[in-house]
Amino acid sequence: MTSEQLTVLDEDTRGGEGGRISGRCGGRWVSGALSFVLCVGYLCSFDDSVMYKFVVFPGHVLPPYCWIWSCFSHSFFEVHWWIVVWDVVVVLLQDSLLGPLSWSSRQKLTFYAVVNVFVGLMTALTYVALYLMTQDTYYLFDVHVNGLAGYIAAVSVVLKKIMPDNVVLSLSLQKLQFGHLPLLLLVISVLLRKVGIVGEAFPVMFFWGIVVSWIYLQIHNKILNWLCFRVCGKQNAESPNDNYDSFPLTSFLPECIQSMLTASASRLYLVLLKICCHRGYHEKSSAHISSVPVSLSGFENV
């Protein structure tokens, strides 16, 4: 394997040493541009016609409308100034927060786009499912999906993945770690919705942000290791995300619930295993009995 091929792979997948330096400068420019667009989107949110065209209404994602572009454009529009401030802070801090991943500006933009598109789509489909269950058109044309709730959830998932044991806040009874952030922020988003501080779709978007970003990280790292194996003949040992088994979806739940789920899953597995083994034993026994020759006097073997 030539050094040129290894260099190209490193620059494409990890950014390289020069890629890291240029990535920081480019990342700051991207973060600044996104923050500016968020502020402009907030000003545009006062125009109902703009909101109608560029935020996700679940009924408009379906035919005959098919306004698919809103699944991406919705992330730039927010109707509450305090949420805009929070969004801008997260966007500006993402370069330092996602630093251990060594992602280039292109990779960060890809992550931003994929998370927001699928969060918008899955949130819309969630409300379509609610409409099918209730036959209430409110869920199709009155609920609007907008903002960066899904992306904020995605950033918290990345932090949980790369440094789960780092302490965010030390309290007298418990230490708040990055690993606790996704579930904690999801609960807080539900409470904020109850008191009317955030929009109706905010908790749903946050939930799908957790799921979509988790799937993205799993797929991204498997592709990265596959490329390293194809080019270098070995897995990428430098990636902080190689251990998939240590990052299951159940890890977002409290440890007590994880243990209950593990015990229940183990018991279910044993029951199914016994059923399968019992069925396989009887089938094998029946096949063996049917193949035994029986000799009777005056007759051929049956």
N, C-alpha and C positions, 0 to 999 in steps of 0.2 A: 504494500500500500504506500503510495507516494505521499510526501509531506504536503504537497499542494492539495490533495484530496482531503487530508485531515484538516488543513487550514480552512478550506471551504466549508466543511461540515461544522467546524467549531464556530465559524463566523455566522453560519446560517441558523444553527440551533442554539448556541450559547452566547453568541455575540462577540467572542474573542476578547482579548485584553484591550485592543484598540476599540472594539465594539462597545466595551463597557464604558470607556471614557466618552466616546461620542454619544453613547446611549444616554448617559447622564445629562449631557447638554441638550440632546434632542428630546429627552424625556421632560426636561423642564419646559422646553418650548411647547411640547404637546400638552402638558398640564396647564400651562398658561392659556393656550388657545381654547382648551375645553372649558376652563373657568370663565373665560370671556363669553363663550357661546352660551353657557348656562345663565350668565347675567342677562344676555340679550334675550334668551328664551323666556326668562322671567318677565321682562318688559313686554314681550310679545304676548304673554299669557293674558293680558288685559283685553286683547282683541279676541272675541269669541270665534270669529271666522277662522283665525289662525289655529286656535286650539281645536276647532272642529276638524280641520284638515290634517293636523300633524300629531295629535295624540291618539292613543288606541281606544276606540270604542268597540267592545266585543262584537257587536252586530255588524260593524263595518269591515271586520277582517274576513267575514264569510261572503260568499257570493250573494247577490250580484255586485256588491261593492268591491271586495278584494283589495282594500287599501293596505297592502302588505308593507309599504314603506313606513307606515306609522309605527311598526314594530321596532324600528330603529330610531326614528325621529322623536318618539315620545320621551326619550331619555333627556332631551335638551330643554324640556318645558316643565316648570314647576310653578304652582300658584301661591305658595307660602314662602315669604322671604326668609323665615327662620330655617326652613328646610334647604333653601338655596345656599345659605351660609354654611350649613353642615355639609352639603354636597361639595362646595368649593374647597372647604378644608380637607375633605377626604381626597379630592382630586389633586390638590397641591402636595399632600403628604404621601401620595402613593409611590413616588420615586424612592423615598427613603424606606417606606414600609415594605415595598416589594423588592428591595435591593438584593437580599440573599438569592433571589431567583436568577439574577443577572439577565433579565429580559431586555431585549432591545426595544426601541420605540415602536417598531413594527409589531413586535410580539405583544406589547402592552395595548396597542390599538386593536389588535386582533382579539385579545381577551375582552376588551371593553365592548367591541361590536358584537361578538358572539354571545356574551352574557346578556346584554341588553335586548338583542333581537329575540332570543329564546325566552327570556323572562317576559317580554311583552306578549309573545305568542302564547306561552303556556298560561299566563294570567288571563288572557282573553278566552282561551279554551275552558278555563276553570269557570268563568262566568257564563259561558255558553252551556256548560254542564248544569249549572244552577238554573238557568232558564229552562232547560229540558225537564228538570225535576219539578219546577214550580210553575212553569208557563207564564212567568212574570216578565214582561218585556223591559222592565226596569234594568235588569241585568245585561241587556243587549245594547241599549241606547242611552241610558242615563249614567252608567258607571264609566268613568274615564280612567285610563291607565297612563300615568306619566311620572317622570322623575327618575332618580337614581337609586331607589330603594334596593333594587336587585343588585346593582353594582356595589353598593356599600356592603351588602351581605356577602358578595363575592370576595371583596377585599378581606373581610373578617375570616372567611374560609381559608384564604391563602395564608393569613397570619397564623391560623390554627395549624396549618400544615407545616410551615417552615420553622416556627418557633413556639410550639404549644405550651412549653413550660415557662416561658418568660413571664414575669410578673408585671401586670399593668398597674394594679393597685393593691396595696397591702392593708388589710383590715385586721381588726383585733381577733375575729373569729375565723376568717377565711382569706386566702390570698386569691385575688382575681387574676387569672392568667389568660393569655391569648387563646388558649384552648377552650375557654368558657365563653368567648365573645359571641359566636354565631347564635347559640341558643339563648343567651342572655339578651342580646339585641332583638331577637325575634319576640321574646316575651315582652320586652319594653315597647316594641312597635305595636303589639296587640293592645297594651295598656294605653298607649298614646292615642290609638284609634278610638278606644272607649270614651276618652275625654274629649275627643274631637280635635286634637292637635294636628293629626295627620289625616290624609284622605282614606277613603274606604278601601282602596286597592293596595295601600301601602304594606300591610302585613302579608298579603298574598304574594305581592312582588318580592318581598324579603324572603319568604319561604322558597319560592322558585329560584331566587338568586343563590341560595345555599345549594340547592339540588343541582342546578345547571353548572355552577362553578366547580362543584365536586366532580361531576362527570367530565368536565373540561380538563381538569388537572389529571385525572386518571388517563384519559385518552392522550393528552399532550405528552405525558411522560412515557407512555408505552411507545408512542411514535418516535420520541427522542431516543429511547434505548434501542429500538429496532434499527434506526439509522446508524447509531454508533456500532451496533453489532454487525450490520452489513458492511460498513466501511472499515471499522477498526478490528472487527473480529471479536469484540468483547462489549459488555454492557458499559454504559456511562456511569462510572463510579463517582463522579464529582457532583452529580445532581443531588440536591437535598430532598428529592421526592421519589427516590427509587423504591422505597419500601411501601408497596401498596397495601400489604396486609395490616400495617399499623395505622391506616387511615380509612377504615370502613365507614360506611354511612351511619352505622349505629354509634360511632364514637362521638356524634354530636349530642347524644342523649346523656343524662346523668348516669353515673356509674351504677347506682342502685337499679335503674331501669335496664341498663345494659346487662347486668348479672341476671335479672329476671328473664330477659329475652333470650340470653344464652342458655339458661337452664330449660326454658320452655322449648327452644329449638332443639336442644340435645334430646329431651324426652320424646319430642315428635319424631326426630330422626330415628331413635331406637325403636319406636312403635312401627314406623314404616319399614324399617329394616327387618323386623321380625315378621311383618306381614309378607314382605317380598320373599324372605327366605322360606317361610312356611309354604307359600304358594309354589315357589320353585321346587321345594322338596316333593310336594304332592304331584306336580307335573312330571318330575323326573321318575318318581315311583310308578306312576301310571304308565309312562312310556316303557319302563323296564318290564312291568308285568305284561303289557300287551305284546312284548317281543319274545316272551318265553315260549318255546315250542311245547306242545302237549301231544303226546302219543297215545292213541287209542287202538285197541286191538281191531284189526280189520279195516282201519281207516288210515289215510295218509296223515302226516304231521299237519296240525292246524297252526 
